[in-house]
Amino acid sequence: MPAEGAVQPAVATVGFDDAVAGFLDYLSAYRGYSIHTVKAYARDLREFRRLLARRYGSVRLPLSTARGAGLAQVPQL
């Protein structure tokens, strides 16, 4: 638990949709997955996003987590 009055560091985040788009591009361009496989991943991830939105509202990922999972093709700040 942080000390009283301590300032929490800001955590860079990336939107779920942006992270998924980067991941799908990665699957297609770098892994060479077929369009059918990429579309199947996209459907599954859309359904997962709907589940998260119903349970937790807005869906944002910490940028470091998204990068580590291969979801965000965002340059490091």
SVG drawing of the C-alpha trace seen along z (x, -y; Angstrom):
<svg xmlns="http://www.w3.org/2000/svg" viewBox="-23 -14 34 35">
<polyline fill="none" stroke="black" stroke-width="0.4" points="0.0,0.0 1.5,-3.4 2.3,-5.9 -0.4,-8.5 0.0,-11.4 2.2,-9.4 1.7,-10.0 1.0,-6.9 3.0,-6.7 0.9,-7.1 0.5,-3.8 0.4,-4.1 -2.5,-2.2 -3.7,-1.1 -7.3,-0.6 -8.3,3.1 -9.4,2.5 -6.0,1.0 -4.2,3.9 -6.3,6.5 -5.7,4.8 -2.0,4.9 -2.1,8.5 -4.2,9.5 -1.8,7.6 1.1,9.5 -0.6,12.9 -1.2,12.1 2.1,10.3 4.7,11.9 3.3,15.3 1.7,15.9 -1.6,17.1 -4.4,17.5 -7.2,15.0 -9.6,17.6 -7.5,18.1 -7.1,14.3 -10.9,13.8 -11.5,16.6 -9.2,14.9 -11.0,11.6 -14.4,13.1 -13.1,14.7 -11.5,11.5 -14.6,9.5 -16.7,11.9 -14.0,11.7 -14.2,7.9 -18.0,7.9 -17.6,10.2 -15.1,7.8 -17.2,4.8 -20.3,6.3 -18.3,7.2 -15.9,4.3 -17.0,1.5 -14.3,-0.2 -11.5,2.1 -7.9,0.7 -4.7,2.6 -1.5,1.5 0.8,0.8 3.6,3.0 1.2,5.9 -0.1,5.5 3.4,5.4 4.5,8.4 1.5,10.3 2.3,9.3 -0.9,7.3 0.4,3.7 2.8,2.7 3.3,-0.7 6.8,-2.3 8.2,-2.3 8.0,-5.8"/>
</svg>
